[in-house]
Amino acid sequence: MVPQLLALLRSRPRARSRARVFVSPNCAGIENLEERTLLSSATLAILNGNFTGTYKGSITVNNNGTKTTTAVTSTAFQMAINNGAITFTTPSGNGSGTVDLGRNITGTVNVPNNGGTVPVSVVGKITNVNAIQTVGSGTWSFSVNLGGGVTATGSGSWSASAPQVLSNFNGNYAGTYQGSLTVNDHGTKTTTPVNVSPFTAVINNGVMTVTFPSASGVTGSATIDVTGRVTGTSTFTENGVTITVTSGGPASRGMQGVNGSGTWSIKTTTVASGVTLTGSGTYNFHSVLVLDGSYTGTASGNVVENNNGTITNNPIPGSILSNNEADFTISNGTVTVSVPGIPATGTGTIDENGVISGSATFTDDGATITVTFSGQGAPTSTGKVINGTWSFPSTALGGGVSVSGSGTFTATA
């Protein structure tokens, strides 16, 4: 874009020297503003909230063969979700649980009874996420032996909802922006496109932060409110001229994450004697998973040895590999893996949805064996986890011996 804009100014040499100094970072300025102000999230924070709801069902007591069923009428309860961790507060007892990235809820409410507690299992799912509220529903159940020939079982359903909160937008984002710039050089106007360009951003409790391209010189700030409205102002200076870019638009939550779009603009600004610049465009963005970190875990599975027709299955962990440690490092989209017990090392990639793929190699009797692996990363209420599978095809070791293998791995950070 810079050469195009410089070409527009060649008709007025006396203005060109100042204008070209301005124009070169101008594109970066627009890019950086959009990167600063277009933000969104798809982590567990999207489910945060203070829920109110009701539960109902029935309880059956079997007293030495005599069964009595009592209805549990609709009863109010509270449920708080904070980054995947859940606390339940009910008239009968309190408890805790978790919700995962698949929106699945599991937990236990402990109900006091005769000096002990009865654990009540709670399961469910977040069924709707929108700009107004978060909605969940599910079931509860228990079965307990009270002694003396008395047992009790119970089951029922529950539902709850919570209004949208500011932290629902916390997380990492990626998007693109585009538009056009118009240079008015002593009455001659020329418009040049701002090509589609990427940006990334982070939101934390309404504050938006963006990593700008190097040497951009852009400063500014942006916010997102509880309704999802993004507003921002950024500035950059070239040859003593301050350029102000404003941007804004809505962001909204859905079951798959956060999406947003909006506009950016530059009001008419004098950038050199007789030369002004204006600009405008649009942007869009969506939430992404960033799972960078160091992970420690294990691999398990089976290696099959074919020794001239004699098949031997070797489980992992086991005599073939007692140290089944598997370590992973994720950084900027790259995955590195190390299995020190073999030893084997390799690399792979992880995309914005947490999907992992790669390969690792090791040698056995002089033969190089290539292991492919794939998996899925996700945040949890206690940290980050990756789970996946590994395999390698039948590989000849010589002397009529070949090996193949497959299995699974899991690691946490």
C-alpha positions as CSV (number, residue, x, y, z in Angstrom):
1,M,0.0,0.0,0.0
2,V,2.8,2.4,0.8
3,P,4.1,2.6,-2.8
4,Q,0.6,3.2,-4.1
5,L,0.0,6.1,-1.7
6,L,3.4,7.6,-2.5
7,A,2.5,7.5,-6.2
8,L,-0.6,9.6,-5.5
9,L,1.5,12.4,-4.2
10,R,4.0,12.7,-7.1
11,S,1.9,15.3,-8.9
12,R,2.9,17.9,-6.2
13,P,6.6,17.5,-5.4
14,R,6.6,20.3,-2.8
15,A,4.1,18.3,-0.6
16,R,5.5,14.9,-1.3
17,S,8.4,14.8,1.1
18,R,6.3,15.4,4.1
19,A,3.4,13.3,2.9
20,R,5.5,10.2,2.3
21,V,6.8,10.3,5.8
22,F,3.3,10.3,7.0
23,V,1.8,7.7,4.7
24,S,4.3,4.9,5.4
25,P,3.2,4.4,9.0
26,N,-0.3,5.4,8.4
27,C,-1.2,2.0,7.2
28,A,0.4,0.5,10.3
29,G,-1.6,3.0,12.4
30,I,-4.9,1.8,11.1
31,E,-3.9,-1.8,11.5
32,N,-2.8,-1.2,15.0
33,L,-5.9,0.7,16.1
34,E,-8.1,-2.1,14.8
35,E,-5.9,-4.6,16.6
36,R,-6.3,-2.6,19.8
37,T,-10.0,-2.1,19.6
38,L,-11.5,-5.2,18.1
39,L,-11.6,-7.8,20.8
40,S,-13.6,-10.9,21.8
41,S,-13.3,-14.2,23.7
42,A,-14.1,-18.0,23.7
43,T,-12.6,-19.3,26.8
44,L,-14.5,-20.7,29.8
45,A,-15.1,-17.0,30.9
46,I,-17.8,-16.8,28.3
47,L,-19.9,-18.9,30.7
48,N,-19.3,-16.8,33.8
49,G,-22.3,-15.6,35.8
50,N,-24.4,-15.6,38.8
51,F,-27.3,-18.0,38.0
52,T,-30.7,-18.3,39.6
53,G,-33.0,-21.2,39.0
54,T,-35.2,-23.9,40.3
55,Y,-35.1,-27.6,40.8
56,K,-37.9,-30.2,41.2
57,G,-38.3,-34.0,41.2
58,S,-39.2,-36.7,43.7
59,I,-37.7,-38.8,46.5
60,T,-38.5,-42.4,47.2
61,V,-37.8,-44.0,50.6
62,N,-37.8,-47.8,50.9
63,N,-38.3,-48.7,54.5
64,N,-37.8,-52.5,54.7
65,G,-39.9,-53.0,51.6
66,T,-42.4,-50.2,52.1
67,K,-41.9,-47.5,49.5
68,T,-43.0,-43.9,49.9
69,T,-42.6,-41.3,47.2
70,T,-42.6,-37.6,48.0
71,A,-42.6,-34.9,45.4
72,V,-39.9,-32.2,45.5
73,T,-41.8,-29.1,44.5
74,S,-40.1,-26.3,42.5
75,T,-37.4,-24.9,44.8
76,A,-35.1,-21.9,44.1
77,F,-31.3,-22.3,44.1
78,Q,-28.2,-20.3,43.0
79,M,-25.3,-21.4,40.9
80,A,-22.2,-19.3,40.3
81,I,-19.7,-20.0,37.5
82,N,-16.2,-18.5,37.4
83,N,-13.8,-19.6,34.7
84,G,-15.2,-23.2,34.7
85,A,-15.5,-23.6,38.5
86,I,-19.1,-23.9,39.9
87,T,-20.5,-23.3,43.3
88,F,-24.1,-24.5,44.2
89,T,-26.2,-22.9,46.9
90,T,-29.5,-24.7,47.7
91,P,-31.9,-24.8,50.7
92,S,-30.9,-28.4,51.2
93,G,-27.1,-28.1,51.0
94,N,-24.2,-26.6,49.1
95,G,-21.7,-28.0,46.6
96,S,-19.3,-27.5,43.8
97,G,-18.7,-28.6,40.2
98,T,-17.2,-27.7,36.9
99,V,-18.2,-26.8,33.4
100,D,-16.0,-27.6,30.4
101,L,-15.4,-26.1,27.0
102,G,-18.1,-28.4,25.6
103,R,-20.6,-26.7,28.0
104,N,-21.0,-29.9,30.1
105,I,-21.8,-29.4,33.8
106,T,-20.9,-32.0,36.5
107,G,-21.0,-31.5,40.2
108,T,-22.1,-32.6,43.7
109,V,-24.3,-31.0,46.3
110,N,-23.8,-32.4,49.8
111,V,-27.1,-32.6,51.8
112,P,-26.7,-32.9,55.6
113,N,-28.6,-36.0,57.0
114,N,-28.4,-37.4,60.6
115,G,-24.9,-36.2,61.2
116,G,-23.6,-37.2,57.8
117,T,-24.1,-36.0,54.2
118,V,-25.9,-37.4,51.2
119,P,-24.1,-36.6,47.9
120,V,-26.4,-35.5,45.2
121,S,-25.1,-35.8,41.7
122,V,-25.8,-32.8,39.4
123,V,-25.2,-33.0,35.7
124,G,-26.3,-30.7,32.8
125,K,-25.3,-28.5,30.0
126,I,-25.2,-24.8,29.1
127,T,-28.0,-24.7,26.5
128,N,-27.9,-21.1,25.3
129,V,-25.5,-18.2,25.3
130,N,-26.5,-14.9,23.9
131,A,-26.2,-11.1,24.4
132,I,-28.8,-11.2,27.2
133,Q,-28.2,-14.2,29.3
134,T,-26.6,-17.6,29.8
135,V,-29.0,-20.6,30.2
136,G,-28.4,-24.1,31.6
137,S,-30.4,-27.1,32.5
138,G,-29.9,-30.7,33.6
139,T,-30.8,-33.4,36.1
140,W,-30.0,-34.3,39.7
141,S,-30.0,-37.7,41.4
142,F,-28.9,-39.7,44.5
143,S,-29.0,-43.1,46.0
144,V,-28.2,-43.8,49.6
145,N,-28.4,-46.6,52.2
146,L,-29.5,-45.0,55.5
147,G,-29.1,-48.3,57.4
148,G,-31.6,-50.4,59.3
149,G,-33.1,-51.6,56.0
150,V,-33.9,-48.1,54.8
151,T,-32.7,-46.8,51.5
152,A,-33.6,-43.6,49.6
153,T,-33.3,-42.5,46.0
154,G,-34.2,-39.3,44.3
155,S,-34.1,-37.6,40.9
156,G,-35.3,-34.6,39.1
157,S,-34.5,-31.7,36.9
158,W,-33.1,-28.2,37.2
159,S,-32.8,-25.1,35.1
160,A,-31.1,-21.7,35.7
161,S,-30.0,-18.5,33.9
162,A,-27.7,-15.6,34.5
163,P,-27.5,-12.2,32.9
164,Q,-24.4,-11.3,30.8
165,V,-21.5,-10.0,32.8
166,L,-18.4,-8.1,31.8
167,S,-16.0,-11.0,32.3
168,N,-17.9,-13.1,29.7
169,F,-15.7,-11.3,27.1
170,N,-12.4,-12.2,28.7
171,G,-10.1,-14.0,26.4
172,N,-8.1,-14.0,23.2
173,Y,-9.2,-12.9,19.7
174,A,-8.3,-12.8,16.1
175,G,-9.8,-10.8,13.2
176,T,-9.4,-8.8,10.1
177,Y,-9.9,-5.2,9.0
178,Q,-10.1,-3.4,5.7
179,G,-11.2,-0.1,4.2
180,S,-9.7,2.8,2.2
181,L,-7.7,6.0,2.5
182,T,-8.3,9.2,0.6
183,V,-5.5,11.7,0.0
184,N,-6.5,15.3,-1.0
185,D,-3.4,16.9,-2.5
186,H,-4.3,20.5,-3.2
187,G,-7.7,19.5,-4.5
188,T,-6.8,16.3,-6.3
189,K,-8.3,13.4,-4.5
190,T,-7.1,9.8,-4.8
191,T,-8.5,6.8,-2.9
192,T,-6.4,3.7,-2.1
193,P,-7.7,0.5,-0.5
194,V,-6.6,-0.7,2.9
195,N,-6.2,-4.4,2.1
196,V,-7.6,-7.1,4.4
197,S,-5.1,-7.5,7.3
198,P,-5.1,-9.6,10.4
199,F,-5.0,-8.6,14.1
200,T,-5.0,-10.2,17.5
201,A,-6.2,-8.9,20.8
202,V,-6.9,-9.8,24.5
203,I,-9.8,-8.6,26.7
204,N,-9.6,-8.7,30.5
205,N,-12.6,-7.3,32.4
206,G,-13.4,-4.6,29.9
207,V,-9.9,-3.5,29.1
208,M,-8.6,-4.3,25.6
209,T,-4.9,-4.9,24.8
210,V,-3.4,-5.6,21.5
211,T,0.1,-6.6,20.3
212,F,1.0,-4.1,17.6
213,P,3.3,-4.7,14.7
214,S,6.9,-3.6,15.5
215,A,7.8,0.0,15.0
216,S,4.1,1.0,14.6
217,G,4.3,3.9,17.0
218,V,0.6,3.6,17.9
219,T,-0.8,4.3,21.3
220,G,-4.3,4.3,22.5
221,S,-7.0,2.6,24.5
222,A,-10.2,0.8,24.0
223,T,-13.0,-0.7,26.1
224,I,-15.8,-3.2,25.9
225,D,-18.9,-2.8,28.1
226,V,-21.2,-5.4,29.6
227,T,-23.5,-5.1,26.5
228,G,-20.6,-6.0,24.2
229,R,-20.1,-2.5,22.8
230,V,-16.5,-1.8,21.7
231,T,-15.2,1.8,21.6
232,G,-11.7,3.0,21.1
233,T,-9.4,5.9,20.1
234,S,-5.8,5.5,19.0
235,T,-3.2,8.0,17.8
236,F,0.1,7.9,16.1
237,T,2.5,10.8,15.1
238,E,4.4,11.3,11.9
239,N,6.6,14.3,11.2
240,G,4.9,16.1,14.1
241,V,1.3,15.4,12.9
242,T,-1.0,13.5,15.2
243,I,-3.4,11.1,13.5
244,T,-6.5,10.1,15.4
245,V,-8.4,6.9,14.5
246,T,-11.7,6.1,16.2
247,S,-13.4,2.7,16.0
248,G,-16.3,0.9,17.5
249,G,-19.1,-1.7,17.1
250,P,-20.9,-4.5,18.8
251,A,-19.7,-7.9,20.0
252,S,-22.0,-10.7,20.9
253,R,-21.8,-14.1,22.5
254,G,-23.0,-17.4,21.1
255,M,-22.6,-21.1,21.8
256,Q,-19.4,-21.2,19.8
257,G,-17.8,-18.1,21.2
258,V,-17.8,-14.3,20.7
259,N,-18.0,-12.6,17.3
260,G,-18.0,-8.9,16.6
261,S,-17.8,-6.3,13.8
262,G,-17.7,-2.5,13.5
263,T,-16.2,0.4,11.7
264,W,-13.1,2.6,11.9
265,S,-12.5,6.1,10.6
266,I,-10.0,9.0,10.4
267,K,-11.4,12.5,10.2
268,T,-9.9,14.9,7.7
269,T,-6.4,15.5,9.0
270,T,-3.8,17.9,7.5
271,V,-0.6,15.9,7.0
272,A,1.4,18.4,4.9
273,S,0.9,21.8,3.4
274,G,-2.2,21.5,1.2
275,V,-2.4,17.8,1.8
276,T,-5.1,16.1,3.9
277,L,-6.0,12.5,4.6
278,T,-9.3,10.8,5.6
279,G,-10.0,7.1,5.9
280,S,-12.7,4.6,6.9
281,G,-13.4,0.9,6.9
282,T,-14.8,-2.1,8.7
283,Y,-13.5,-4.9,10.9
284,N,-14.7,-8.3,12.2
285,F,-13.3,-10.6,14.8
286,H,-13.9,-13.8,16.7
287,S,-12.7,-15.6,19.8
288,V,-9.8,-18.0,19.7
289,L,-8.0,-20.4,22.1
290,V,-4.5,-19.6,23.2
291,L,-3.0,-22.5,25.1
292,D,0.7,-21.5,25.3
293,G,2.5,-23.2,28.2
294,S,4.6,-26.2,29.4
295,Y,2.6,-29.4,29.8
296,T,3.6,-32.5,31.7
297,G,1.8,-35.8,31.1
298,T,1.9,-39.5,30.1
299,A,1.5,-41.7,27.1
300,S,-0.1,-45.1,27.1
301,G,-0.9,-47.8,24.5
302,N,0.5,-50.8,22.9
303,V,3.5,-51.8,20.7
304,V,3.1,-54.8,18.5
305,E,6.2,-56.8,17.6
306,N,6.1,-59.2,14.7
307,N,9.2,-61.5,14.9
308,N,9.1,-63.6,11.8
309,G,5.4,-64.3,12.3
310,T,5.4,-64.4,16.1
311,I,3.2,-61.6,17.4
312,T,3.9,-60.0,20.8
313,N,1.9,-57.2,22.4
314,N,3.8,-54.9,24.6
315,P,1.7,-52.6,26.7
316,I,2.8,-49.0,27.6
317,P,3.7,-48.5,30.4
318,G,5.4,-51.8,30.8
319,S,8.7,-53.6,30.2
320,I,9.1,-52.1,26.8
321,L,8.7,-48.5,28.2
322,S,8.5,-48.1,32.0
323,N,9.0,-44.3,31.9
324,N,6.0,-43.2,29.9
325,E,6.4,-39.4,30.6
326,A,5.3,-37.2,27.7
327,D,6.1,-33.5,27.8
328,F,4.7,-30.8,25.5
329,T,5.5,-27.1,25.0
330,I,3.1,-24.8,23.1
331,S,4.2,-21.4,22.0
332,N,2.8,-19.2,19.2
333,G,1.1,-22.0,17.3
334,T,4.1,-24.4,17.6
335,V,4.0,-27.6,19.6
336,T,7.2,-29.4,20.7
337,V,7.1,-32.9,22.3
338,S,9.6,-34.9,24.2
339,V,9.2,-38.5,25.5
340,P,12.4,-38.9,27.5
341,G,11.9,-42.6,28.2
342,I,12.5,-43.6,24.6
343,P,13.9,-41.0,23.8
344,A,11.7,-39.3,21.2
345,T,11.3,-35.7,20.1
346,G,9.2,-33.9,17.6
347,T,7.2,-30.9,16.6
348,G,3.7,-30.0,15.5
349,T,1.1,-27.2,15.3
350,I,-1.9,-26.0,17.2
351,D,-4.7,-23.9,15.6
352,E,-7.0,-21.3,17.1
353,N,-9.5,-24.0,18.0
354,G,-7.0,-26.0,20.0
355,V,-6.5,-28.7,17.4
356,I,-3.1,-30.3,17.6
357,S,-1.2,-32.3,15.0
358,G,2.4,-33.3,14.6
359,S,5.1,-36.0,14.5
360,A,8.0,-37.3,16.6
361,T,10.8,-39.7,15.7
362,F,13.1,-42.2,17.5
363,T,15.4,-44.9,16.4
364,D,15.2,-48.7,17.2
365,D,17.9,-51.1,16.0
366,G,19.1,-48.4,13.6
367,A,15.7,-47.9,12.1
368,T,14.0,-44.5,12.3
369,I,10.4,-44.7,13.5
370,T,8.0,-41.8,12.9
371,V,5.1,-41.4,15.3
372,T,2.2,-39.2,14.3
373,F,0.1,-37.5,17.0
374,S,-3.1,-35.5,17.1
375,G,-5.1,-34.1,19.9
376,Q,-7.3,-31.3,21.4
377,G,-6.3,-28.7,23.9
378,A,-8.7,-26.9,26.2
379,P,-8.9,-24.7,29.3
380,T,-10.4,-26.2,32.4
381,S,-11.4,-24.9,35.8
382,T,-7.9,-25.9,37.2
383,G,-5.7,-25.1,34.2
384,K,-5.1,-26.3,30.7
385,V,-5.2,-29.8,29.3
386,I,-4.4,-31.6,26.0
387,N,-5.6,-35.1,25.1
388,G,-4.9,-37.1,22.0
389,T,-3.7,-40.2,20.2
390,W,-0.5,-41.4,18.8
391,S,0.5,-44.1,16.3
392,F,3.2,-45.4,14.0
393,P,2.8,-47.9,11.1
394,S,4.6,-51.2,10.8
395,T,8.3,-50.5,10.5
396,A,10.9,-53.1,9.6
397,L,13.8,-53.4,12.0
398,G,15.7,-56.1,10.0
399,G,16.0,-59.8,10.4
400,G,12.3,-60.3,9.8
401,V,11.3,-58.2,12.7
402,S,8.8,-55.3,12.5
403,V,7.0,-53.1,15.0
404,S,3.8,-50.9,15.0
405,G,2.1,-49.1,17.8
406,S,-0.8,-46.8,18.9
407,G,-2.2,-45.3,22.0
408,T,-3.3,-42.1,23.8
409,F,-1.7,-39.3,25.7
410,T,-2.8,-36.6,28.2
411,A,-0.9,-33.7,29.7
412,T,-1.7,-30.7,31.8
413,A,-0.2,-27.2,32.3
